[in-house]
Every structure is written in C-alpha cells, then in structure tokens.
Amino acid sequence: MEYSSGWHERVILRGRYLPIFALTLNANNISATDNLVVYRPPWTDRRRLIPVGQSFNFEQGGLAAWTTEGVFRDGLTDGAREGQRTVVDLGGGGWLVSSWGLQGDADRGRAVSPPFEIEGDVITLRVGGGRLPGEVGVRLWVEDRIVRTAVGSQSEVLVQREWDVRDLRGPSARLELFDHTSVAWGHVLLDEVHQFRVEGGPAPRLRDFPAAGPQEPAASRRAAEQEGLPEK
C-alpha cells in the first residue's frame, strides 16, 4: 500500500492499521511517494491489549532521565532533520528519538533508559531507520544480557515491532538505542514504547525481521558497552 498524508489521518490512525514493514524507493519514477508501506489490518488481531507499567513516548521529559552519548545527547526531534528524507511517524506523537544528526548517517552514539520493571506480556515499539542488525537499532537488556532486538526497515517510516516478554516479567530492564556505524542507513528512529497485558487469542502470525532474539555487538564493543551501562 502506498502512503499519503490524507490516507494516514483518515484510515491509518482512525482505522487502527499498523505499519509493519516499509520500503524506500530509490530513483523513484513510478510512485507518487518514495514510501511503500505494508499494514496489518485490525481484524487480524483478536487480542485485547491492556496498558501496564512503564512506557516511553518522549512527549514529556524526553531523554532527560536517560544516559546519552554522542548524537543522542541531542536526540529528540519532531521530524526529519537537514538532509534526511521525510520521517513518517504513524504513532501520532509529536516527538521521537533520532540518531540522524548534523552529519547525517555519520553521527553515532548510544542512549540507555532508566531501569524499569517488565510488567506486561508484550512490549510494542515504533522503529525506523536502518536494517543493520548489530550495528544500529534498539535492544532490551535484562540483568546485563541482551534479550530482544529491533531494527528499522531501511526506511524513515516508523514501523511496529512487538516483543513477547512473558518469560521476562519481574526483573529490572533497560532499553538501549545504539548507532555504531556511519554507512548509508546508519541511523535509528524510535517512538511509542508501550507495555501491554494480553487477553484473548494468540498474536497474529507474522515473520519477525530480524529475529526477535538477542544480537550481540562485536566482541571488541561488548565489554565497553556492558561497562558503560548505568549502575543498578
């Protein structure tokens, strides 16, 4: 399906369609926009999602309580920055976190959330930017272990990701945004992180991309990152 601003307001938000994959058309000469987006219609998900616990939507307080390095020290934005394609955030929020800085993809950095308790069955998040597992993305840490990872779709459209965290409930956790690369699409966008308790049927059958499990950083980086995590 093709994205357009009129469609977004009338169908996507009000109709509860969820963007789950996006494709950026390079040298586009066939479509009115550069973004092709795959949506999940609401009738494919029969669950009832009940908000619980800590969430992050960056509307109030932003990254003030986060530990930030590099480009994430100025990571809040309300849209695209200079030289960046149009950012499409279908979550409806006004602010998001971005590692596209003054140098574009060349900027790098890391941001770690304050600790929070996992209370839900699932954590949902909207992620955009590069599809570069291990180099740029979002990770969930529990007790100094990477337990879940999410990346974008090589697009500035923020797509829905979902982590099943039923086996992780209870321990203290942290979110990490990381950008370790300066190559094309070497940036990450994040918005609308929420926890939900699930009632009803099973989750929609969707293929994860990338795999929802942990993706370790390079060995030379692993020790530095673990050392750099805030004290518990």
TORVO-954703 format. One line per 2 residues: number of its first residue (from 0); their letters; for each residue x, y, z of N, C-alpha, C, O. Coordinates in Angstrom, 1 decimal. Each point is the difference from the previous one (the first is absolute). Layout:
<sites>
NUM) A) X Y Z X Y Z X Y Z X Y Z | ...
</sites>
This chain:
<sites>
0) ME) 0.8 -1.2 0.0 -0.8 1.2 0.0 0.9 1.2 0.0 1.1 0.1 0.6 | -1.6 1.0 -1.3 0.8 1.2 -0.1 -0.4 1.0 1.1 -1.2 0.2 0.3
2) YS) 2.2 0.4 0.3 -0.3 1.0 1.1 -0.3 1.4 -0.6 0.7 0.4 -0.9 | -1.7 0.3 1.4 -0.2 1.4 -0.3 -0.6 0.6 1.2 -0.7 -0.7 0.8
4) SG) 0.8 2.0 -0.6 -0.4 0.6 1.2 -1.5 0.0 0.3 -0.4 -0.2 1.1 | -0.4 0.3 -2.1 -1.4 -0.1 0.1 -0.4 -1.4 0.5 -0.9 -0.1 0.9
6) WH) 1.5 -0.9 -1.5 -0.3 -1.4 0.4 0.4 -0.2 1.5 -0.8 -0.6 0.7 | 1.9 1.1 -0.3 0.5 -0.1 1.4 -1.1 0.4 1.0 -0.3 -0.7 0.9
8) ER) -0.2 1.9 -1.1 -1.0 0.6 1.0 -1.3 -0.8 0.0 -0.5 -0.3 1.0 | 0.0 0.0 -2.2 -1.3 -0.5 -0.1 -0.1 -1.5 0.2 -0.9 -0.5 0.7
10) VI) 1.9 -0.3 -1.1 -0.1 -1.4 0.0 1.0 -0.7 1.0 -0.4 -0.8 0.8 | 1.6 1.3 -0.7 1.0 -0.7 0.8 -0.2 0.2 1.5 -0.2 -1.0 0.7
12) LR) 0.1 2.3 -0.3 -0.2 0.2 1.4 -1.4 -0.4 0.5 -0.1 -0.7 1.0 | -0.9 1.2 -1.7 -1.3 -0.3 0.4 -0.4 -1.4 -0.2 -0.8 -0.6 0.8
14) GR) 1.3 -0.1 -1.8 -0.3 -1.4 -0.3 0.9 -1.0 0.8 -0.2 -1.2 -0.2 | 1.2 1.7 0.9 0.8 -0.8 0.8 0.8 -1.0 -0.8 0.3 -1.1 0.4
16) YL) 0.1 1.5 -1.6 0.9 -0.7 -0.9 1.4 0.2 0.6 0.4 1.1 0.3 | 0.4 -2.2 -0.2 1.4 0.1 0.5 1.0 -0.2 -1.1 -0.1 -1.0 -0.7
18) PI) 1.0 2.0 0.5 1.1 -0.2 -1.0 1.0 -1.0 0.5 0.5 0.2 1.1 | -0.3 -1.3 -1.8 0.9 -1.1 0.5 1.3 -0.1 -0.9 0.9 -0.7 0.4
20) FA) -0.9 1.3 -1.6 1.2 -0.1 -0.8 -0.1 1.2 -1.0 -1.1 0.4 -0.4 | 2.2 0.1 0.1 0.1 1.2 -1.0 1.1 -0.2 -0.9 1.0 -0.6 0.3
22) LT) -1.1 1.2 -1.5 1.0 -0.1 -1.0 0.2 1.4 -0.6 -1.0 0.6 -0.4 | 2.2 -0.2 0.3 0.3 1.3 -0.6 0.4 -0.2 -1.5 0.9 -0.8 -0.3
24) LN) -1.6 1.5 -0.6 0.3 -0.2 -1.4 1.1 1.0 -0.4 -0.2 1.2 0.2 | 1.3 -1.7 -0.7 1.1 0.9 -0.4 -0.2 0.2 -1.5 -0.5 -0.8 -0.8
26) AN) 0.9 2.0 0.3 -0.2 0.4 -1.4 -1.4 -0.3 -0.4 -0.3 -0.6 -1.1 | -0.7 1.1 1.9 -1.4 -0.3 -0.2 -0.5 0.7 -1.2 0.0 1.2 -0.1
28) NI) -0.6 -2.0 -0.9 -0.7 0.7 -1.1 -1.3 -0.7 -0.3 -0.6 0.2 -1.1 | 0.1 -1.0 2.1 -1.3 -0.7 -0.2 -1.1 0.3 1.0 -1.1 -0.3 -0.1
30) SA) 1.5 1.0 1.2 -0.9 0.2 1.1 0.0 1.4 0.5 0.9 0.8 -0.2 | -2.1 -0.3 0.7 -0.1 1.3 0.5 0.9 0.4 1.2 0.3 1.1 0.2
32) TD) 0.0 -2.2 0.6 0.9 0.2 1.1 1.1 -1.0 0.0 -0.1 -1.0 -0.8 | 1.2 1.2 1.6 1.1 -0.9 0.0 -0.3 -1.2 1.1 0.8 -0.9 0.0
34) NL) -1.9 1.0 0.7 -0.2 -1.0 1.1 -1.1 -1.0 -0.4 -1.1 0.5 -0.2 | 1.4 -1.7 0.1 -1.0 -1.1 -0.1 -0.1 -0.7 1.4 1.1 -0.4 0.5
36) VV) -2.3 0.3 0.0 -0.1 -0.5 1.4 -1.0 -1.2 0.0 -1.1 0.1 -0.6 | 1.4 -1.1 1.3 -0.8 -1.1 0.3 -0.7 0.2 1.3 0.7 0.2 1.0
38) YR) -2.0 -0.3 -0.9 -0.8 0.2 1.2 -0.7 -1.3 0.4 -0.3 -0.9 -0.8 | 0.2 0.7 2.2 -0.8 -1.1 0.5 -1.4 0.6 0.4 -0.1 0.9 0.8
40) PP) -1.0 -1.5 -1.4 -1.3 0.5 0.3 -0.4 -0.4 1.4 0.4 -1.1 0.4 | -1.3 1.8 0.2 -0.4 -0.3 1.4 -0.7 -1.3 0.2 0.1 -0.6 1.1
42) WT) -0.8 0.1 -2.1 -0.8 -1.2 0.2 0.9 -1.3 0.0 -0.5 -1.1 0.2 | 1.8 1.3 -0.5 0.9 -1.2 0.1 0.5 -0.2 1.4 0.7 -1.0 0.3
44) DR) -1.0 1.9 0.7 0.5 -0.1 1.3 -1.2 0.0 1.0 -0.7 1.0 0.2 | 0.3 -2.2 0.3 -1.2 -0.1 0.9 0.4 0.2 1.5 -0.9 -0.3 0.8
46) RR) 2.1 0.7 -0.5 0.4 0.2 1.3 -0.6 1.3 0.6 -0.3 0.9 -0.8 | 0.2 -0.9 2.1 -0.2 1.3 0.7 1.3 0.4 0.7 0.5 -0.8 0.8
48) LI) 0.0 2.0 -1.1 1.2 0.4 0.6 -0.2 1.1 1.0 -0.6 1.0 -0.3 | 1.0 -1.3 1.6 -0.3 0.9 1.1 1.3 0.6 0.4 0.9 -0.7 0.5
50) PV) -0.8 2.1 -0.5 1.3 0.7 0.4 0.3 -0.3 1.4 -0.8 0.1 0.9 | 2.1 -0.4 -0.7 0.5 -0.2 1.4 1.4 0.6 0.0 0.7 0.1 -1.0
52) GQ) -0.2 0.2 2.2 1.4 0.3 0.3 0.6 1.2 -0.8 -0.8 0.8 -0.5 | 2.1 -0.8 0.5 0.7 1.1 -0.6 -0.1 0.1 -1.5 0.1 -1.0 -0.7
54) SF) -0.3 2.2 0.2 0.0 0.2 -1.5 0.9 1.2 -0.3 0.3 0.8 0.9 | 0.1 -0.6 -2.1 0.8 1.1 -0.5 -0.6 0.5 -1.3 0.1 -0.7 -1.0
56) NF) -0.6 1.9 1.1 -0.5 0.6 -1.3 0.7 1.3 -0.3 -0.2 0.6 -1.1 | 1.1 -0.1 2.0 0.9 1.1 -0.3 -0.7 1.4 -0.1 0.6 0.9 -0.5
58) EQ) -1.9 -0.9 0.8 -0.7 1.3 0.0 0.3 0.8 1.2 0.0 1.3 -0.1 | 0.2 -1.9 1.2 0.2 0.8 1.3 1.3 -0.5 0.6 0.1 -1.1 0.4
60) GG) 0.9 2.0 -0.3 1.2 -0.4 0.7 1.0 -0.5 -1.0 1.2 0.0 0.3 | -1.6 -0.5 -1.4 0.9 -0.5 -1.0 1.1 -1.0 0.5 -0.4 -1.0 0.5
62) LA) 1.6 1.3 -0.7 1.1 -0.8 0.4 0.7 0.5 1.2 1.1 -0.4 0.3 | -1.8 1.2 0.5 0.7 0.6 1.2 0.5 -1.0 1.0 1.0 0.2 0.6
64) AW) -1.8 -1.3 -0.5 0.4 -1.0 1.0 0.9 -1.1 -0.6 0.4 -0.9 0.7 | -0.1 1.0 -2.0 0.8 -1.0 -0.7 1.5 0.3 0.1 0.4 1.2 0.2
66) TT) 0.5 -2.2 -0.3 1.4 0.3 -0.1 0.3 0.0 -1.5 -0.2 -1.0 -0.7 | 0.7 2.1 0.2 0.2 0.2 -1.4 1.5 0.3 -0.4 0.7 0.6 0.8
68) EG) -0.3 -1.1 -1.9 1.3 0.3 -0.6 -0.1 0.4 -1.4 -0.9 -0.5 -0.7 | 1.9 1.3 0.2 0.0 0.3 -1.4 -1.2 0.7 -0.5 -0.5 1.0 0.7
70) VF) 0.0 -1.4 -1.8 -1.1 0.7 -0.7 -1.3 0.0 0.8 -0.8 0.8 -0.1 | 0.7 -1.8 1.1 -1.3 0.0 0.7 0.0 1.0 1.1 -1.1 0.2 0.6
72) RD) 2.2 0.6 -0.3 -0.1 1.1 0.9 -1.0 1.1 -0.5 -0.5 0.7 0.7 | 0.3 -0.7 -2.0 -1.0 0.9 -0.6 -0.9 -0.9 -0.9 -0.2 0.4 -1.2
74) GL) -0.3 -1.4 1.8 -0.7 -1.0 -0.8 -1.5 0.2 -0.3 -0.6 -0.7 -0.9 | 0.0 1.6 1.6 -1.4 0.3 -0.2 -0.3 0.8 -1.3 0.7 1.0 -0.2
76) TD) -1.7 -1.3 -0.5 -0.4 0.7 -1.2 -1.5 -0.1 -0.2 -0.6 -1.0 0.4 | 0.1 1.9 -1.1 -1.5 -0.1 -0.4 -0.2 -0.3 -1.4 -1.0 0.1 -0.6
78) GA) 2.1 -0.6 -0.1 -0.1 -0.4 -1.4 1.4 -0.2 -0.6 1.0 -0.2 0.7 | -0.9 0.4 -2.0 1.2 -0.2 -0.7 1.0 1.2 0.3 -0.5 1.1 0.2
80) RE) 1.7 -1.4 -0.3 1.1 1.0 0.2 0.6 0.3 -1.4 -0.3 -0.7 -1.0 | 1.1 1.7 1.0 0.6 0.4 -1.3 0.7 -1.1 -0.7 0.8 -0.7 0.5
82) GQ) -1.2 0.5 -1.8 0.6 -1.1 -0.8 -0.6 -1.3 0.1 0.3 -0.9 -0.7 | -1.3 0.8 1.6 -0.7 -1.3 0.2 -1.3 -0.1 -0.8 -0.7 1.0 -0.2
84) RT) 0.3 -2.2 -0.2 -1.3 -0.1 -0.7 -1.1 0.2 1.0 0.3 0.1 1.2 | -1.5 0.2 -1.6 -1.1 0.2 0.8 -0.3 -1.1 1.0 0.0 -1.2 -0.4
86) VV) -0.1 1.5 1.7 -0.2 -1.0 1.0 -1.5 -0.2 0.1 -0.8 1.0 0.2 | 0.3 -2.2 -0.2 -1.4 -0.4 0.0 -0.2 -0.7 1.3 0.3 -1.2 0.1
88) DL) -0.9 1.8 0.9 -0.3 -0.6 1.3 -1.5 -0.2 0.1 -0.7 1.0 0.3 | 0.2 -2.2 -0.5 -1.4 -0.3 0.0 -0.5 -0.2 1.4 -1.2 -0.4 0.2
90) GG) 2.0 0.6 0.8 -0.5 -0.2 1.4 -0.8 1.2 0.5 -0.6 -0.1 1.0 | 0.7 1.2 -1.7 -0.8 1.2 0.3 0.7 0.9 1.0 -0.6 1.0 0.4
92) GG) 1.8 -1.3 0.1 0.7 0.8 1.0 0.7 1.2 -0.7 0.2 0.0 -1.2 | 0.2 1.0 2.0 0.7 1.2 -0.5 1.5 -0.1 0.0 0.6 0.6 -0.8
94) WL) -0.1 -1.4 1.7 1.5 -0.1 0.2 0.4 -1.5 -0.1 -0.7 -0.9 0.3 | 1.9 0.7 -0.8 0.7 -1.3 -0.1 1.4 0.2 0.2 0.6 1.1 0.1
96) VS) 0.2 -2.3 0.0 1.4 0.1 0.2 0.7 -0.5 -1.3 -0.5 -0.9 -0.6 | 1.5 1.7 0.2 0.7 -0.3 -1.2 1.5 0.1 0.2 0.5 0.8 0.7
98) SW) 0.2 -1.7 -1.5 1.5 0.1 0.0 0.5 0.6 -1.3 1.2 0.0 -0.3 | -2.1 0.6 -0.5 0.4 0.8 -1.2 0.4 1.4 0.6 -0.9 0.7 0.4
100) GL) 2.1 -0.4 -0.4 0.5 1.3 0.5 0.4 1.0 -1.0 -0.4 -0.1 -1.2 | 1.3 1.0 1.6 0.5 1.1 -0.9 0.8 -0.6 -1.2 0.1 0.6 -1.0
102) QG) 0.5 -1.8 1.3 0.8 -0.7 -1.1 -0.8 -1.1 -0.6 0.6 -0.9 -0.7 | -1.9 0.8 0.9 -0.8 -1.0 -0.6 0.3 -1.4 0.5 0.1 -0.2 1.3
104) DA) 0.1 -0.7 -2.2 0.3 -1.4 0.4 1.4 -0.1 0.7 0.2 -1.0 0.7 | 0.6 2.0 -0.8 1.4 -0.1 0.5 0.0 0.1 1.6 0.9 -0.4 0.6
106) DR) -2.0 1.0 -0.1 -0.1 0.2 1.5 -0.2 -1.4 0.6 -0.7 -0.9 -0.5 | 1.3 0.7 1.7 -0.2 -1.2 0.7 -0.3 0.3 1.5 0.2 1.1 0.5
108) GR) -0.6 -2.1 0.3 -0.3 0.2 1.4 -0.8 -1.1 0.6 -0.2 -1.1 -0.6 | -0.2 1.3 1.8 -0.6 -1.0 0.8 -0.9 0.7 1.1 0.4 1.0 0.6
110) AV) -1.5 -1.6 -0.3 -0.9 0.5 1.0 -0.6 -1.2 0.8 -0.4 -0.9 -0.6 | 0.4 1.0 1.9 -0.5 -1.0 0.9 -1.0 0.5 0.9 0.2 1.1 0.7
112) SP) -1.4 -1.7 -0.6 -1.1 0.4 0.8 0.3 -0.2 1.5 0.8 -0.8 0.3 | -1.6 1.5 0.5 0.1 -0.4 1.4 -0.6 -1.4 0.2 -0.8 -0.4 -0.8
114) PF) 1.1 -0.2 1.9 -0.5 -1.4 0.2 -1.5 0.0 0.2 -0.6 1.0 0.6 | -0.1 -2.0 -1.1 -1.4 -0.1 0.2 -0.4 -1.5 0.1 0.8 -0.9 -0.4
116) EI) -1.9 0.6 1.0 -0.5 -1.3 0.2 -0.8 -0.5 -1.1 -0.9 0.7 -0.5 | 1.1 -1.9 0.0 -0.8 -0.6 -1.1 -1.2 -0.6 0.7 0.0 -0.9 0.7
118) EG) -1.2 1.6 -1.0 -1.2 -0.4 0.6 -1.0 -0.6 -1.1 -1.0 -0.7 0.4 | 1.2 0.9 -1.6 -0.9 -0.4 -1.0 0.3 -1.4 -0.6 1.0 -0.6 0.3
120) DV) -1.8 0.2 -1.3 0.2 -1.2 -0.8 0.8 0.3 -1.2 0.7 -0.8 -0.5 | -0.9 2.0 -0.1 0.6 0.5 -1.2 0.5 1.4 0.2 -0.6 0.8 0.8
122) IT) 1.7 -0.4 -1.5 0.4 1.3 -0.1 -0.1 0.4 -1.5 0.6 -0.7 -0.8 | -1.3 1.8 0.5 -0.1 0.4 -1.4 0.9 1.3 -0.1 0.1 0.8 0.9
124) LR) 0.4 -0.6 -2.1 0.8 1.2 -0.3 0.0 0.3 -1.5 -0.2 -0.9 -0.8 | 0.4 2.2 0.5 0.0 0.4 -1.4 1.5 0.3 -0.3 0.6 0.9 0.6
126) VG) -0.1 -1.5 -1.7 1.4 0.1 -0.3 0.2 0.3 -1.5 -0.7 -0.6 -0.8 | 1.6 1.6 0.5 0.3 0.3 -1.3 1.5 0.1 -0.2 0.8 -0.2 0.9
128) GG) -0.4 0.5 -2.1 1.5 0.0 -0.3 0.5 -1.2 -0.7 -0.7 -0.7 -0.7 | 2.0 0.4 1.0 0.7 -1.1 -0.7 -0.4 -1.4 0.5 -0.4 -0.2 1.1
130) RL) 0.5 -0.7 -2.1 -0.2 -1.5 0.3 1.4 -0.6 0.1 0.4 -0.7 -0.9 | 0.3 1.1 1.9 1.4 -0.4 0.2 0.2 -0.7 1.4 0.6 0.6 0.9
132) PG) -1.1 -1.8 -0.8 0.1 -0.7 1.4 1.4 0.0 0.5 1.0 -0.3 -0.7 | -0.8 0.6 2.0 1.3 0.0 0.6 0.7 1.3 -0.1 1.0 0.3 0.7
134) EV) -1.4 0.6 -1.6 0.7 1.3 -0.3 -0.9 1.2 0.4 0.5 1.0 0.5 | -1.8 -1.1 -0.7 -0.9 1.1 0.3 -1.4 -0.6 0.4 -0.4 -0.9 -0.7
136) GV) -0.2 1.4 1.7 -1.3 -0.5 0.4 -0.4 0.2 1.4 0.5 1.0 0.7 | -1.4 -1.8 -0.1 -0.5 0.1 1.3 0.2 -1.4 0.7 -0.3 -1.0 -0.6
138) RL) 0.8 1.0 1.8 0.1 -1.2 0.7 -0.6 0.1 1.4 -0.1 1.0 0.6 | -0.3 -2.2 -0.1 -0.6 -0.1 1.4 1.1 -0.8 0.8 0.3 -1.1 -0.4
140) WV) 0.1 1.7 1.5 1.0 -0.6 0.9 -0.7 -0.5 1.3 -0.8 0.8 0.5 | 1.1 -2.0 -0.1 -0.5 -0.4 1.3 1.2 -0.7 0.7 0.6 -0.9 -0.5
142) ED) -0.3 1.5 1.7 1.1 -0.6 0.8 1.3 -0.1 -0.9 0.6 -1.1 0.0 | -0.2 2.1 -0.7 1.2 0.1 -0.8 0.0 -1.0 -1.2 1.1 -0.4 -0.4
144) RI) -2.2 0.0 0.0 -0.2 -0.9 -1.2 -0.9 0.7 -1.0 -1.0 0.6 0.4 | 1.4 -0.7 -1.7 -0.9 0.5 -1.0 -1.0 -1.1 -0.3 0.4 -1.2 -0.3
146) VR) -1.7 1.5 0.5 -1.0 -1.1 -0.1 -0.9 0.3 -1.2 -0.7 -1.0 -0.5 | 0.6 2.2 0.0 -0.9 0.3 -1.2 0.7 1.1 -0.8 0.7 0.8 0.5
148) TA) -0.9 -0.9 -1.8 0.5 1.0 -0.9 -1.0 0.4 -1.1 -0.8 -0.8 -0.4 | 0.8 2.1 0.0 -0.9 0.4 -1.1 0.8 1.0 -0.9 0.8 0.8 0.5
150) VG) -1.1 -0.8 -1.8 0.6 0.9 -0.9 -1.0 0.5 -1.0 -1.2 -0.4 0.0 | 1.5 1.5 -0.7 -0.9 0.5 -1.0 -0.1 -0.8 -1.3 0.5 -1.1 0.0
152) SQ) -1.1 1.7 -1.0 -0.2 -0.7 -1.3 0.8 0.7 -1.1 -0.4 -0.2 -1.2 | 1.5 0.9 1.5 0.7 0.7 -1.0 -0.9 1.1 -0.6 -0.1 0.2 -1.2
154) SE) -0.6 0.5 2.1 -1.0 0.9 -0.3 -0.2 1.0 1.1 0.3 -0.3 1.2 | -0.8 1.5 -1.5 -0.3 1.0 1.0 -1.4 -0.1 0.6 -0.4 0.8 0.8
156) VL) -0.3 -1.8 -1.3 -1.3 -0.3 0.6 0.2 -0.8 1.3 0.7 -1.1 -0.1 | -1.3 1.5 1.2 0.2 -0.7 1.2 -1.1 -1.2 0.0 -1.2 0.3 0.0
158) VQ) 1.7 -1.5 0.0 -0.8 -1.2 0.0 -0.2 -0.6 1.3 0.9 0.2 0.9 | -1.9 -1.0 -0.7 -0.4 -0.6 1.3 0.9 -1.3 0.2 0.1 -0.8 -0.9
160) RE) 0.5 0.8 2.0 0.7 -1.3 0.5 -0.6 -0.4 1.3 -0.6 0.8 0.7 | 0.6 -2.1 -0.5 -0.6 -0.5 1.2 0.9 -1.1 0.6 0.4 -0.9 -0.7
162) WD) -0.1 1.0 2.0 0.8 -1.0 0.8 -0.9 -0.7 0.9 -0.7 0.6 0.8 | 0.7 -1.9 -0.8 -0.7 -0.9 1.0 1.0 0.0 1.2 1.1 -0.5 -0.1
164) VR) -1.6 1.0 1.2 0.9 0.1 1.2 -0.6 -0.8 1.2 0.3 0.3 1.1 | -1.2 -1.2 -1.4 -0.6 -0.7 1.1 1.0 -0.8 0.9 -0.2 -0.1 1.2
166) DL) 1.2 -0.4 -1.9 1.1 -0.7 0.7 0.9 0.9 0.8 0.9 -0.5 0.7 | -1.0 1.8 -0.9 0.9 1.0 0.6 -0.7 0.8 1.1 0.7 0.9 0.6
168) RG) -1.9 -1.1 -0.3 -0.7 0.8 1.0 0.7 0.0 1.4 0.4 -1.1 0.4 | -0.3 2.3 0.2 0.5 0.1 1.4 1.4 0.7 0.1 0.1 1.0 0.6
170) PS) 0.9 -1.5 -1.3 1.3 0.6 0.1 0.1 1.4 -0.5 -0.8 0.4 -0.8 | 1.8 0.4 1.3 0.2 1.3 -0.5 0.6 -0.1 -1.4 0.8 -0.8 -0.3
172) AR) -1.3 1.7 -0.6 0.5 0.0 -1.4 0.3 1.5 -0.4 -0.3 0.9 0.7 | 1.0 -0.8 -1.8 0.4 1.3 -0.6 -0.2 -0.1 -1.5 0.2 -1.1 -0.6
174) LE) -0.6 2.2 0.0 0.1 0.1 -1.5 1.3 0.6 -0.4 0.5 0.9 0.7 | 0.0 -1.3 -1.8 1.2 0.6 -0.6 -0.2 0.4 -1.4 -0.4 -0.9 -0.8
176) LF) 0.6 2.1 0.4 0.1 0.4 -1.4 1.5 0.0 -0.4 0.8 0.6 0.8 | -0.4 -1.2 -1.9 1.4 0.0 -0.3 0.2 0.3 -1.5 -0.8 -0.4 -0.8
178) DH) 1.8 1.2 0.5 0.4 0.3 -1.4 1.5 -0.1 0.0 0.7 1.0 0.4 | -0.1 -2.0 -1.0 1.4 -0.3 0.0 0.6 0.2 -1.4 1.2 -0.3 -0.2
180) TS) -2.0 0.7 -0.7 0.5 0.0 -1.4 -0.2 1.3 -0.7 -0.9 0.8 0.4 | 1.7 -0.5 -1.4 -0.1 1.2 -0.8 -0.4 -0.3 -1.5 0.1 0.9 -0.8
182) VA) -0.5 -2.1 0.5 -0.3 -0.4 -1.3 -1.4 0.5 -0.4 -0.7 0.5 0.9 | 0.3 -0.6 -2.1 -1.4 0.4 -0.4 -1.0 -0.7 0.8 0.1 -1.2 0.3
184) WG) -1.2 1.9 0.1 -1.0 -0.5 0.9 0.5 -0.3 1.4 -0.6 -0.8 0.7 | 1.7 1.4 -0.4 0.6 -0.3 1.4 -0.6 1.0 1.0 0.7 0.7 0.7
186) HV) -2.0 -0.8 -0.5 -0.7 0.8 1.0 -1.2 -0.8 0.5 -0.5 -0.9 -0.7 | 0.0 1.3 1.9 -1.2 -0.7 0.5 -1.0 1.1 0.5 0.4 1.1 0.5
188) LL) -1.7 -1.4 -0.6 -1.1 0.9 0.5 -0.8 -0.9 0.9 -0.2 -1.1 -0.2 | -0.3 1.8 1.3 -0.8 -0.8 1.0 -1.1 0.9 0.5 0.2 1.2 0.3
190) DE) -1.4 -1.8 -0.1 -1.1 0.7 0.6 -1.0 -1.1 0.6 0.0 -1.1 -0.4 | -0.9 1.6 1.3 -1.1 -0.8 0.5 0.3 -1.4 0.5 -0.3 -1.0 -0.7
192) VH) 1.1 1.0 1.8 0.3 -1.3 0.6 -1.0 -0.2 1.1 -0.1 0.8 0.9 | -0.6 -1.9 -1.0 -1.1 -0.3 1.0 0.0 -1.5 0.4 0.4 -0.9 -0.7
194) QF) -0.8 0.7 2.0 -0.2 -1.4 0.5 -1.5 -0.2 0.0 -0.8 0.8 0.3 | 0.4 -2.1 -0.6 -1.4 -0.4 0.1 -0.1 -1.4 0.6 0.8 -0.9 -0.2
196) RV) -1.9 0.8 1.0 -0.4 -1.3 0.4 -1.0 -0.5 -1.1 -0.8 0.8 -0.5 | 0.9 -2.1 0.1 -0.8 -0.5 -1.1 -1.1 -0.9 0.5 0.2 -0.9 0.8
198) EG) -1.4 1.2 -1.3 -1.2 -0.9 0.3 -0.5 -0.4 -1.4 0.0 0.8 -0.9 | -0.5 -2.1 0.8 -0.6 -0.4 -1.2 0.9 -1.0 -0.8 0.8 -0.7 0.6
200) GP) -1.0 0.7 -1.9 0.7 -0.9 -0.9 1.4 0.2 -0.2 0.6 0.9 0.6 | 0.0 -1.8 -1.4 1.5 0.1 -0.3 0.3 1.2 -0.8 -0.8 0.6 -0.7
202) AP) 2.1 -0.3 0.7 0.5 1.2 -0.8 -0.1 -0.4 -1.5 0.0 -1.1 -0.4 | -0.2 2.1 -0.4 0.0 -0.2 -1.5 1.3 -0.7 -0.4 1.1 0.2 0.5
204) RL) -1.2 -1.1 -1.5 1.2 -0.8 -0.4 0.7 0.9 -1.1 -0.3 0.1 -1.1 | 1.4 0.5 1.6 0.9 0.8 -0.8 1.4 -0.5 0.1 0.4 -0.3 1.1
206) RD) 0.3 0.4 -2.2 1.4 -0.4 0.1 0.8 1.2 0.5 -0.1 1.1 -0.5 | 0.9 -1.4 1.6 0.9 1.0 0.6 1.1 0.4 -1.0 0.6 -0.9 -0.7
208) FP) -0.4 2.2 0.6 1.2 0.4 -0.7 0.6 1.2 0.7 -0.6 1.1 0.1 | 1.8 -1.2 0.5 0.8 -1.2 0.0 -0.6 -0.9 1.1 -1.0 0.3 0.6
210) AA) 1.7 -1.5 -0.3 -0.4 -0.8 1.1 -0.1 0.7 1.3 0.8 0.9 0.2 | -1.8 -1.2 0.6 -0.3 0.8 1.2 1.0 -0.3 1.1 0.0 0.7 1.0
212) GP) 0.9 -1.7 -1.2 0.9 -0.3 1.1 1.2 0.9 0.1 0.0 1.0 -0.8 | 0.9 -1.2 1.7 1.1 0.9 0.2 1.0 0.0 -1.2 0.2 -1.0 -0.7
214) QE) 0.4 2.1 0.4 1.0 0.1 -1.0 1.2 0.8 0.7 -0.1 1.2 0.2 | 1.1 -2.0 0.1 1.2 0.6 0.7 0.7 1.0 -0.9 0.2 -0.3 -1.2
216) PA) 0.3 1.3 1.8 1.0 0.9 -0.8 1.3 -0.7 -0.2 0.2 -1.0 0.6 | 0.6 1.7 -1.4 1.4 -0.6 -0.2 0.7 -0.2 1.3 -0.2 0.8 0.9
218) AS) 1.1 -1.8 -0.9 0.7 -0.3 1.3 0.7 1.2 0.5 0.1 0.1 1.2 | 0.5 0.7 -2.0 0.8 1.1 0.4 -0.8 1.1 0.7 0.4 0.8 0.7
220) RR) -1.7 -0.8 -1.0 -0.9 1.0 0.5 -0.8 -0.5 1.2 -0.5 0.8 0.8 | 0.4 -2.2 -0.7 -0.9 -0.5 1.1 0.4 0.4 1.3 -0.8 0.4 0.9
222) AA) 2.1 -0.5 -0.6 0.5 0.3 1.4 -0.2 1.5 0.3 -0.4 0.3 1.1 | 0.7 0.5 -2.1 -0.2 1.4 0.2 -1.4 0.4 0.3 -0.3 0.9 0.9
224) EQ) -0.6 -1.5 -1.6 -1.4 0.3 0.2 -0.5 -0.5 1.3 -0.7 0.8 0.7 | 1.0 -2.0 -0.3 -0.4 -0.5 1.3 0.6 0.9 1.1 -0.7 0.3 1.0
226) EG) 1.9 0.1 -1.1 0.7 0.8 1.0 -0.7 1.4 0.0 -0.1 0.6 1.1 | -0.5 -0.2 -2.2 -0.6 1.4 -0.1 -1.4 0.0 0.5 -0.5 1.1 0.1
228) LP) -0.1 -2.2 0.2 -1.4 0.0 0.5 0.0 0.7 1.3 0.9 -0.2 0.8 | -2.0 0.9 -0.5 -0.1 0.7 1.3 0.0 -1.0 1.1 -0.5 -1.1 -0.2
230) EK) 0.9 1.5 1.4 -0.1 -0.8 1.2 -1.4 -0.4 0.3 -0.9 0.9 -0.3 | 0.6 -2.1 0.8 -1.3 -0.3 0.3 -0.4 0.6 1.4 -1.1 -0.2 0.5
</sites>
